[in-house]
Amino acid sequence: MTPRKRYSFFIDPELDSGLKALKQRDGTPEAEAIRRAIAEYLERRGVWWKKKTDRPGVTSTRKRS
């Protein structure tokens, strides 16, 4: 796993409620939902975003039988 940088920021109560509802419904941790949302936002805005599968030598994380 690559090292991660800690960020601290405030969110609105509505966003907090939405993250908690997502966690309750899907089991997705709130921090992971935020990371995914940021990654999607950066991709849509055309900012280069290196995904885990873009690393050399990594073709798939899924094992096939």
mmCIF file of the N, C-alpha and C atoms, coordinates in Angstrom:
data_MODEL
# 
_entry.id   MODEL 
# 
loop_
_atom_site.group_PDB 
_atom_site.id 
_atom_site.type_symbol 
_atom_site.label_atom_id 
_atom_site.label_alt_id 
_atom_site.label_comp_id 
_atom_site.label_asym_id 
_atom_site.label_entity_id 
_atom_site.label_seq_id 
_atom_site.pdbx_PDB_ins_code 
_atom_site.Cartn_x 
_atom_site.Cartn_y 
_atom_site.Cartn_z 
_atom_site.occupancy 
_atom_site.B_iso_or_equiv 
_atom_site.pdbx_formal_charge 
_atom_site.auth_seq_id 
_atom_site.auth_comp_id 
_atom_site.auth_asym_id 
_atom_site.auth_atom_id 
_atom_site.pdbx_PDB_model_num 
ATOM 1   N N  . MET A 1 1  ? 0.848   -1.175  0.000   1.00 0.00 ? 1  MET A N  1 
ATOM 2   C CA . MET A 1 1  ? 0.000   0.000   0.000   1.00 0.00 ? 1  MET A CA 1 
ATOM 3   C C  . MET A 1 1  ? 0.892   1.236   0.000   1.00 0.00 ? 1  MET A C  1 
ATOM 4   N N  . THR A 1 2  ? 0.543   2.197   -0.809  1.00 0.00 ? 2  THR A N  1 
ATOM 5   C CA . THR A 1 2  ? 1.311   3.430   -0.852  1.00 0.00 ? 2  THR A CA 1 
ATOM 6   C C  . THR A 1 2  ? 0.987   4.296   0.356   1.00 0.00 ? 2  THR A C  1 
ATOM 7   N N  . PRO A 1 3  ? 1.939   5.098   0.799   1.00 0.00 ? 3  PRO A N  1 
ATOM 8   C CA . PRO A 1 3  ? 1.661   5.970   1.944   1.00 0.00 ? 3  PRO A CA 1 
ATOM 9   C C  . PRO A 1 3  ? 0.576   6.993   1.601   1.00 0.00 ? 3  PRO A C  1 
ATOM 10  N N  . ARG A 1 4  ? -0.253  7.270   2.529   1.00 0.00 ? 4  ARG A N  1 
ATOM 11  C CA . ARG A 1 4  ? -1.329  8.246   2.324   1.00 0.00 ? 4  ARG A CA 1 
ATOM 12  C C  . ARG A 1 4  ? -1.049  9.474   3.155   1.00 0.00 ? 4  ARG A C  1 
ATOM 13  N N  . LYS A 1 5  ? -1.563  10.592  2.668   1.00 0.00 ? 5  LYS A N  1 
ATOM 14  C CA . LYS A 1 5  ? -1.406  11.856  3.372   1.00 0.00 ? 5  LYS A CA 1 
ATOM 15  C C  . LYS A 1 5  ? -2.713  12.173  4.088   1.00 0.00 ? 5  LYS A C  1 
ATOM 16  N N  . ARG A 1 6  ? -2.612  12.605  5.320   1.00 0.00 ? 6  ARG A N  1 
ATOM 17  C CA . ARG A 1 6  ? -3.801  12.942  6.113   1.00 0.00 ? 6  ARG A CA 1 
ATOM 18  C C  . ARG A 1 6  ? -4.281  14.339  5.750   1.00 0.00 ? 6  ARG A C  1 
ATOM 19  N N  . TYR A 1 7  ? -5.588  14.465  5.546   1.00 0.00 ? 7  TYR A N  1 
ATOM 20  C CA . TYR A 1 7  ? -6.224  15.759  5.311   1.00 0.00 ? 7  TYR A CA 1 
ATOM 21  C C  . TYR A 1 7  ? -7.304  15.965  6.355   1.00 0.00 ? 7  TYR A C  1 
ATOM 22  N N  . SER A 1 8  ? -7.478  17.197  6.763   1.00 0.00 ? 8  SER A N  1 
ATOM 23  C CA . SER A 1 8  ? -8.560  17.549  7.681   1.00 0.00 ? 8  SER A CA 1 
ATOM 24  C C  . SER A 1 8  ? -9.383  18.637  7.035   1.00 0.00 ? 8  SER A C  1 
ATOM 25  N N  . PHE A 1 9  ? -10.697 18.424  7.008   1.00 0.00 ? 9  PHE A N  1 
ATOM 26  C CA . PHE A 1 9  ? -11.579 19.422  6.429   1.00 0.00 ? 9  PHE A CA 1 
ATOM 27  C C  . PHE A 1 9  ? -12.970 19.273  7.035   1.00 0.00 ? 9  PHE A C  1 
ATOM 28  N N  . PHE A 1 10 ? -13.741 20.311  6.899   1.00 0.00 ? 10 PHE A N  1 
ATOM 29  C CA . PHE A 1 10 ? -15.105 20.318  7.410   1.00 0.00 ? 10 PHE A CA 1 
ATOM 30  C C  . PHE A 1 10 ? -16.071 19.954  6.300   1.00 0.00 ? 10 PHE A C  1 
ATOM 31  N N  . ILE A 1 11 ? -17.158 19.259  6.654   1.00 0.00 ? 11 ILE A N  1 
ATOM 32  C CA . ILE A 1 11 ? -18.228 18.977  5.697   1.00 0.00 ? 11 ILE A CA 1 
ATOM 33  C C  . ILE A 1 11 ? -19.552 19.405  6.316   1.00 0.00 ? 11 ILE A C  1 
ATOM 34  N N  . ASP A 1 12 ? -20.520 19.656  5.461   1.00 0.00 ? 12 ASP A N  1 
ATOM 35  C CA . ASP A 1 12 ? -21.848 20.042  5.916   1.00 0.00 ? 12 ASP A CA 1 
ATOM 36  C C  . ASP A 1 12 ? -22.556 18.855  6.567   1.00 0.00 ? 12 ASP A C  1 
ATOM 37  N N  . PRO A 1 13 ? -23.478 19.121  7.479   1.00 0.00 ? 13 PRO A N  1 
ATOM 38  C CA . PRO A 1 13 ? -24.213 18.040  8.144   1.00 0.00 ? 13 PRO A CA 1 
ATOM 39  C C  . PRO A 1 13 ? -24.946 17.124  7.162   1.00 0.00 ? 13 PRO A C  1 
ATOM 40  N N  . GLU A 1 14 ? -25.409 17.676  6.046   1.00 0.00 ? 14 GLU A N  1 
ATOM 41  C CA . GLU A 1 14 ? -26.122 16.863  5.049   1.00 0.00 ? 14 GLU A CA 1 
ATOM 42  C C  . GLU A 1 14 ? -25.180 15.833  4.422   1.00 0.00 ? 14 GLU A C  1 
ATOM 43  N N  . LEU A 1 15 ? -23.942 16.254  4.151   1.00 0.00 ? 15 LEU A N  1 
ATOM 44  C CA . LEU A 1 15 ? -22.965 15.323  3.593   1.00 0.00 ? 15 LEU A CA 1 
ATOM 45  C C  . LEU A 1 15 ? -22.602 14.249  4.608   1.00 0.00 ? 15 LEU A C  1 
ATOM 46  N N  . ASP A 1 16 ? -22.468 14.643  5.860   1.00 0.00 ? 16 ASP A N  1 
ATOM 47  C CA . ASP A 1 16 ? -22.179 13.686  6.924   1.00 0.00 ? 16 ASP A CA 1 
ATOM 48  C C  . ASP A 1 16 ? -23.293 12.645  7.021   1.00 0.00 ? 16 ASP A C  1 
ATOM 49  N N  . SER A 1 17 ? -24.534 13.093  6.962   1.00 0.00 ? 17 SER A N  1 
ATOM 50  C CA . SER A 1 17 ? -25.675 12.162  7.018   1.00 0.00 ? 17 SER A CA 1 
ATOM 51  C C  . SER A 1 17 ? -25.663 11.213  5.822   1.00 0.00 ? 17 SER A C  1 
ATOM 52  N N  . GLY A 1 18 ? -25.333 11.757  4.650   1.00 0.00 ? 18 GLY A N  1 
ATOM 53  C CA . GLY A 1 18 ? -25.275 10.924  3.450   1.00 0.00 ? 18 GLY A CA 1 
ATOM 54  C C  . GLY A 1 18 ? -24.189 9.864   3.542   1.00 0.00 ? 18 GLY A C  1 
ATOM 55  N N  . LEU A 1 19 ? -23.025 10.242  4.059   1.00 0.00 ? 19 LEU A N  1 
ATOM 56  C CA . LEU A 1 19 ? -21.940 9.273   4.218   1.00 0.00 ? 19 LEU A CA 1 
ATOM 57  C C  . LEU A 1 19 ? -22.311 8.178   5.213   1.00 0.00 ? 19 LEU A C  1 
ATOM 58  N N  . LYS A 1 20 ? -22.970 8.556   6.280   1.00 0.00 ? 20 LYS A N  1 
ATOM 59  C CA . LYS A 1 20 ? -23.396 7.572   7.274   1.00 0.00 ? 20 LYS A CA 1 
ATOM 60  C C  . LYS A 1 20 ? -24.459 6.635   6.698   1.00 0.00 ? 20 LYS A C  1 
ATOM 61  N N  . ALA A 1 21 ? -25.369 7.171   5.885   1.00 0.00 ? 21 ALA A N  1 
ATOM 62  C CA . ALA A 1 21 ? -26.392 6.348   5.245   1.00 0.00 ? 21 ALA A CA 1 
ATOM 63  C C  . ALA A 1 21 ? -25.757 5.369   4.261   1.00 0.00 ? 21 ALA A C  1 
ATOM 64  N N  . LEU A 1 22 ? -24.760 5.837   3.513   1.00 0.00 ? 22 LEU A N  1 
ATOM 65  C CA . LEU A 1 22 ? -24.054 4.972   2.567   1.00 0.00 ? 22 LEU A CA 1 
ATOM 66  C C  . LEU A 1 22 ? -23.347 3.839   3.306   1.00 0.00 ? 22 LEU A C  1 
ATOM 67  N N  . LYS A 1 23 ? -22.724 4.176   4.419   1.00 0.00 ? 23 LYS A N  1 
ATOM 68  C CA . LYS A 1 23 ? -22.045 3.159   5.216   1.00 0.00 ? 23 LYS A CA 1 
ATOM 69  C C  . LYS A 1 23 ? -23.039 2.128   5.745   1.00 0.00 ? 23 LYS A C  1 
ATOM 70  N N  . GLN A 1 24 ? -24.170 2.593   6.212   1.00 0.00 ? 24 GLN A N  1 
ATOM 71  C CA . GLN A 1 24 ? -25.205 1.697   6.740   1.00 0.00 ? 24 GLN A CA 1 
ATOM 72  C C  . GLN A 1 24 ? -25.755 0.791   5.638   1.00 0.00 ? 24 GLN A C  1 
ATOM 73  N N  . ARG A 1 25 ? -25.984 1.370   4.459   1.00 0.00 ? 25 ARG A N  1 
ATOM 74  C CA . ARG A 1 25 ? -26.591 0.622   3.351   1.00 0.00 ? 25 ARG A CA 1 
ATOM 75  C C  . ARG A 1 25 ? -25.611 -0.336  2.690   1.00 0.00 ? 25 ARG A C  1 
ATOM 76  N N  . ASP A 1 26 ? -24.387 0.166   2.373   1.00 0.00 ? 26 ASP A N  1 
ATOM 77  C CA . ASP A 1 26 ? -23.444 -0.617  1.579   1.00 0.00 ? 26 ASP A CA 1 
ATOM 78  C C  . ASP A 1 26 ? -22.258 -1.146  2.367   1.00 0.00 ? 26 ASP A C  1 
ATOM 79  N N  . GLY A 1 27 ? -22.036 -0.599  3.558   1.00 0.00 ? 27 GLY A N  1 
ATOM 80  C CA . GLY A 1 27 ? -20.883 -1.008  4.345   1.00 0.00 ? 27 GLY A CA 1 
ATOM 81  C C  . GLY A 1 27 ? -19.596 -0.314  3.934   1.00 0.00 ? 27 GLY A C  1 
ATOM 82  N N  . THR A 1 28 ? -19.690 0.693   3.059   1.00 0.00 ? 28 THR A N  1 
ATOM 83  C CA . THR A 1 28 ? -18.513 1.429   2.605   1.00 0.00 ? 28 THR A CA 1 
ATOM 84  C C  . THR A 1 28 ? -18.073 2.401   3.687   1.00 0.00 ? 28 THR A C  1 
ATOM 85  N N  . PRO A 1 29 ? -16.830 2.288   4.141   1.00 0.00 ? 29 PRO A N  1 
ATOM 86  C CA . PRO A 1 29 ? -16.351 3.244   5.149   1.00 0.00 ? 29 PRO A CA 1 
ATOM 87  C C  . PRO A 1 29 ? -16.429 4.681   4.615   1.00 0.00 ? 29 PRO A C  1 
ATOM 88  N N  . GLU A 1 30 ? -16.693 5.611   5.496   1.00 0.00 ? 30 GLU A N  1 
ATOM 89  C CA . GLU A 1 30 ? -16.865 7.011   5.085   1.00 0.00 ? 30 GLU A CA 1 
ATOM 90  C C  . GLU A 1 30 ? -15.614 7.552   4.394   1.00 0.00 ? 30 GLU A C  1 
ATOM 91  N N  . ALA A 1 31 ? -14.442 7.244   4.916   1.00 0.00 ? 31 ALA A N  1 
ATOM 92  C CA . ALA A 1 31 ? -13.200 7.733   4.309   1.00 0.00 ? 31 ALA A CA 1 
ATOM 93  C C  . ALA A 1 31 ? -13.022 7.181   2.900   1.00 0.00 ? 31 ALA A C  1 
ATOM 94  N N  . GLU A 1 32 ? -13.372 5.914   2.699   1.00 0.00 ? 32 GLU A N  1 
ATOM 95  C CA . GLU A 1 32 ? -13.247 5.318   1.365   1.00 0.00 ? 32 GLU A CA 1 
ATOM 96  C C  . GLU A 1 32 ? -14.221 5.963   0.386   1.00 0.00 ? 32 GLU A C  1 
ATOM 97  N N  . ALA A 1 33 ? -15.427 6.257   0.832   1.00 0.00 ? 33 ALA A N  1 
ATOM 98  C CA . ALA A 1 33 ? -16.403 6.929   -0.030  1.00 0.00 ? 33 ALA A CA 1 
ATOM 99  C C  . ALA A 1 33 ? -15.888 8.311   -0.440  1.00 0.00 ? 33 ALA A C  1 
ATOM 100 N N  . ILE A 1 34 ? -15.251 9.015   0.488   1.00 0.00 ? 34 ILE A N  1 
ATOM 101 C CA . ILE A 1 34 ? -14.687 10.333  0.183   1.00 0.00 ? 34 ILE A CA 1 
ATOM 102 C C  . ILE A 1 34 ? -13.546 10.199  -0.819  1.00 0.00 ? 34 ILE A C  1 
ATOM 103 N N  . ARG A 1 35 ? -12.647 9.214   -0.619  1.00 0.00 ? 35 ARG A N  1 
ATOM 104 C CA . ARG A 1 35 ? -11.541 9.005   -1.563  1.00 0.00 ? 35 ARG A CA 1 
ATOM 105 C C  . ARG A 1 35 ? -12.067 8.712   -2.958  1.00 0.00 ? 35 ARG A C  1 
ATOM 106 N N  . ARG A 1 36 ? -13.066 7.850   -3.056  1.00 0.00 ? 36 ARG A N  1 
ATOM 107 C CA . ARG A 1 36 ? -13.641 7.510   -4.364  1.00 0.00 ? 36 ARG A CA 1 
ATOM 108 C C  . ARG A 1 36 ? -14.280 8.725   -5.026  1.00 0.00 ? 36 ARG A C  1 
ATOM 109 N N  . ALA A 1 37 ? -14.979 9.536   -4.240  1.00 0.00 ? 37 ALA A N  1 
ATOM 110 C CA . ALA A 1 37 ? -15.624 10.730  -4.790  1.00 0.00 ? 37 ALA A CA 1 
ATOM 111 C C  . ALA A 1 37 ? -14.591 11.727  -5.296  1.00 0.00 ? 37 ALA A C  1 
ATOM 112 N N  . ILE A 1 38 ? -13.510 11.907  -4.566  1.00 0.00 ? 38 ILE A N  1 
ATOM 113 C CA . ILE A 1 38 ? -12.451 12.826  -4.999  1.00 0.00 ? 38 ILE A CA 1 
ATOM 114 C C  . ILE A 1 38 ? -11.805 12.313  -6.280  1.00 0.00 ? 38 ILE A C  1 
ATOM 115 N N  . ALA A 1 39 ? -11.514 11.013  -6.336  1.00 0.00 ? 39 ALA A N  1 
ATOM 116 C CA . ALA A 1 39 ? -10.902 10.431  -7.532  1.00 0.00 ? 39 ALA A CA 1 
ATOM 117 C C  . ALA A 1 39 ? -11.811 10.622  -8.753  1.00 0.00 ? 39 ALA A C  1 
ATOM 118 N N  . GLU A 1 40 ? -13.102 10.360  -8.580  1.00 0.00 ? 40 GLU A N  1 
ATOM 119 C CA . GLU A 1 40 ? -14.047 10.537  -9.688  1.00 0.00 ? 40 GLU A CA 1 
ATOM 120 C C  . GLU A 1 40 ? -14.113 11.999  -10.125 1.00 0.00 ? 40 GLU A C  1 
ATOM 121 N N  . TYR A 1 41 ? -14.113 12.916  -9.179  1.00 0.00 ? 41 TYR A N  1 
ATOM 122 C CA . TYR A 1 41 ? -14.149 14.341  -9.483  1.00 0.00 ? 41 TYR A CA 1 
ATOM 123 C C  . TYR A 1 41 ? -12.919 14.762  -10.286 1.00 0.00 ? 41 TYR A C  1 
ATOM 124 N N  . LEU A 1 42 ? -11.736 14.310  -9.844  1.00 0.00 ? 42 LEU A N  1 
ATOM 125 C CA . LEU A 1 42 ? -10.504 14.658  -10.548 1.00 0.00 ? 42 LEU A CA 1 
ATOM 126 C C  . LEU A 1 42 ? -10.492 14.095  -11.968 1.00 0.00 ? 42 LEU A C  1 
ATOM 127 N N  . GLU A 1 43 ? -10.984 12.872  -12.135 1.00 0.00 ? 43 GLU A N  1 
ATOM 128 C CA . GLU A 1 43 ? -11.045 12.279  -13.470 1.00 0.00 ? 43 GLU A CA 1 
ATOM 129 C C  . GLU A 1 43 ? -11.984 13.066  -14.378 1.00 0.00 ? 43 GLU A C  1 
ATOM 130 N N  . ARG A 1 44 ? -13.144 13.431  -13.868 1.00 0.00 ? 44 ARG A N  1 
ATOM 131 C CA . ARG A 1 44 ? -14.109 14.196  -14.676 1.00 0.00 ? 44 ARG A CA 1 
ATOM 132 C C  . ARG A 1 44 ? -13.590 15.576  -15.044 1.00 0.00 ? 44 ARG A C  1 
ATOM 133 N N  . ARG A 1 45 ? -12.769 16.146  -14.170 1.00 0.00 ? 45 ARG A N  1 
ATOM 134 C CA . ARG A 1 45 ? -12.217 17.477  -14.434 1.00 0.00 ? 45 ARG A CA 1 
ATOM 135 C C  . ARG A 1 45 ? -10.982 17.416  -15.328 1.00 0.00 ? 45 ARG A C  1 
ATOM 136 N N  . GLY A 1 46 ? -10.582 16.219  -15.719 1.00 0.00 ? 46 GLY A N  1 
ATOM 137 C CA . GLY A 1 46 ? -9.465  16.065  -16.633 1.00 0.00 ? 46 GLY A CA 1 
ATOM 138 C C  . GLY A 1 46 ? -8.101  16.137  -15.985 1.00 0.00 ? 46 GLY A C  1 
ATOM 139 N N  . VAL A 1 47 ? -8.063  15.986  -14.681 1.00 0.00 ? 47 VAL A N  1 
ATOM 140 C CA . VAL A 1 47 ? -6.779  15.970  -13.976 1.00 0.00 ? 47 VAL A CA 1 
ATOM 141 C C  . VAL A 1 47 ? -6.265  14.536  -14.017 1.00 0.00 ? 47 VAL A C  1 
ATOM 142 N N  . TRP A 1 48 ? -4.976  14.385  -14.317 1.00 0.00 ? 48 TRP A N  1 
ATOM 143 C CA . TRP A 1 48 ? -4.408  13.040  -14.374 1.00 0.00 ? 48 TRP A CA 1 
ATOM 144 C C  . TRP A 1 48 ? -4.543  12.365  -13.032 1.00 0.00 ? 48 TRP A C  1 
ATOM 145 N N  . TRP A 1 49 ? -5.059  11.175  -13.055 1.00 0.00 ? 49 TRP A N  1 
ATOM 146 C CA . TRP A 1 49 ? -5.272  10.419  -11.823 1.00 0.00 ? 49 TRP A CA 1 
ATOM 147 C C  . TRP A 1 49 ? -4.730  9.019   -12.041 1.00 0.00 ? 49 TRP A C  1 
ATOM 148 N N  . LYS A 1 50 ? -3.717  8.652   -11.308 1.00 0.00 ? 50 LYS A N  1 
ATOM 149 C CA . LYS A 1 50 ? -3.105  7.339   -11.472 1.00 0.00 ? 50 LYS A CA 1 
ATOM 150 C C  . LYS A 1 50 ? -3.817  6.327   -10.591 1.00 0.00 ? 50 LYS A C  1 
ATOM 151 N N  . LYS A 1 51 ? -4.478  5.391   -11.228 1.00 0.00 ? 51 LYS A N  1 
ATOM 152 C CA . LYS A 1 51 ? -5.173  4.340   -10.498 1.00 0.00 ? 51 LYS A CA 1 
ATOM 153 C C  . LYS A 1 51 ? -4.190  3.232   -10.148 1.00 0.00 ? 51 LYS A C  1 
ATOM 154 N N  . LYS A 1 52 ? -4.563  2.385   -9.206  1.00 0.00 ? 52 LYS A N  1 
ATOM 155 C CA . LYS A 1 52 ? -3.707  1.280   -8.807  1.00 0.00 ? 52 LYS A CA 1 
ATOM 156 C C  . LYS A 1 52 ? -3.393  0.371   -9.992  1.00 0.00 ? 52 LYS A C  1 
ATOM 157 N N  . THR A 1 53 ? -4.343  0.165   -10.883 1.00 0.00 ? 53 THR A N  1 
ATOM 158 C CA . THR A 1 53 ? -4.133  -0.722  -12.020 1.00 0.00 ? 53 THR A CA 1 
ATOM 159 C C  . THR A 1 53 ? -3.256  -0.088  -13.090 1.00 0.00 ? 53 THR A C  1 
ATOM 160 N N  . ASP A 1 54 ? -2.900  1.208   -12.968 1.00 0.00 ? 54 ASP A N  1 
ATOM 161 C CA . ASP A 1 54 ? -2.026  1.867   -13.925 1.00 0.00 ? 54 ASP A CA 1 
ATOM 162 C C  . ASP A 1 54 ? -0.551  1.629   -13.618 1.00 0.00 ? 54 ASP A C  1 
ATOM 163 N N  . ARG A 1 55 ? -0.269  0.929   -12.525 1.00 0.00 ? 55 ARG A N  1 
ATOM 164 C CA . ARG A 1 55 ? 1.117   0.665   -12.174 1.00 0.00 ? 55 ARG A CA 1 
ATOM 165 C C  . ARG A 1 55 ? 1.699   -0.374  -13.129 1.00 0.00 ? 55 ARG A C  1 
ATOM 166 N N  . PRO A 1 56 ? 2.984   -0.259  -13.455 1.00 0.00 ? 56 PRO A N  1 
ATOM 167 C CA . PRO A 1 56 ? 3.613   -1.258  -14.326 1.00 0.00 ? 56 PRO A CA 1 
ATOM 168 C C  . PRO A 1 56 ? 3.552   -2.644  -13.699 1.00 0.00 ? 56 PRO A C  1 
ATOM 169 N N  . GLY A 1 57 ? 3.252   -3.626  -14.489 1.00 0.00 ? 57 GLY A N  1 
ATOM 170 C CA . GLY A 1 57 ? 3.228   -5.003  -14.018 1.00 0.00 ? 57 GLY A CA 1 
ATOM 171 C C  . GLY A 1 57 ? 1.928   -5.437  -13.381 1.00 0.00 ? 57 GLY A C  1 
ATOM 172 N N  . VAL A 1 58 ? 0.996   -4.545  -13.182 1.00 0.00 ? 58 VAL A N  1 
ATOM 173 C CA . VAL A 1 58 ? -0.287  -4.903  -12.585 1.00 0.00 ? 58 VAL A CA 1 
ATOM 174 C C  . VAL A 1 58 ? -1.323  -4.936  -13.696 1.00 0.00 ? 58 VAL A C  1 
ATOM 175 N N  . THR A 1 59 ? -1.854  -6.118  -13.962 1.00 0.00 ? 59 THR A N  1 
ATOM 176 C CA . THR A 1 59 ? -2.848  -6.237  -15.020 1.00 0.00 ? 59 THR A CA 1 
ATOM 177 C C  . THR A 1 59 ? -4.248  -6.356  -14.448 1.00 0.00 ? 59 THR A C  1 
ATOM 178 N N  . SER A 1 60 ? -4.365  -7.068  -13.340 1.00 0.00 ? 60 SER A N  1 
ATOM 179 C CA . SER A 1 60 ? -5.675  -7.216  -12.725 1.00 0.00 ? 60 SER A CA 1 
ATOM 180 C C  . SER A 1 60 ? -5.488  -7.687  -11.291 1.00 0.00 ? 60 SER A C  1 
ATOM 181 N N  . THR A 1 61 ? -6.382  -7.247  -10.426 1.00 0.00 ? 61 THR A N  1 
ATOM 182 C CA . THR A 1 61 ? -6.332  -7.712  -9.050  1.00 0.00 ? 61 THR A CA 1 
ATOM 183 C C  . THR A 1 61 ? -7.255  -8.905  -8.852  1.00 0.00 ? 61 THR A C  1 
ATOM 184 N N  . ARG A 1 62 ? -8.031  -9.231  -9.875  1.00 0.00 ? 62 ARG A N  1 
ATOM 185 C CA . ARG A 1 62 ? -9.004  -10.318 -9.791  1.00 0.00 ? 62 ARG A CA 1 
ATOM 186 C C  . ARG A 1 62 ? -8.354  -11.629 -10.225 1.00 0.00 ? 62 ARG A C  1 
ATOM 187 N N  . LYS A 1 63 ? -8.508  -12.664 -9.407  1.00 0.00 ? 63 LYS A N  1 
ATOM 188 C CA . LYS A 1 63 ? -7.996  -13.975 -9.770  1.00 0.00 ? 63 LYS A CA 1 
ATOM 189 C C  . LYS A 1 63 ? -9.064  -14.721 -10.565 1.00 0.00 ? 63 LYS A C  1 
ATOM 190 N N  . ARG A 1 64 ? -8.639  -15.292 -11.649 1.00 0.00 ? 64 ARG A N  1 
ATOM 191 C CA . ARG A 1 64 ? -9.580  -16.041 -12.500 1.00 0.00 ? 64 ARG A CA 1 
ATOM 192 C C  . ARG A 1 64 ? -9.326  -17.534 -12.325 1.00 0.00 ? 64 ARG A C  1 
ATOM 193 N N  . SER A 1 65 ? -10.400 -18.286 -12.394 1.00 0.00 ? 65 SER A N  1 
ATOM 194 C CA . SER A 1 65 ? -10.234 -19.725 -12.232 1.00 0.00 ? 65 SER A CA 1 
ATOM 195 C C  . SER A 1 65 ? -10.343 -20.452 -13.537 1.00 0.00 ? 65 SER A C  1 
# 
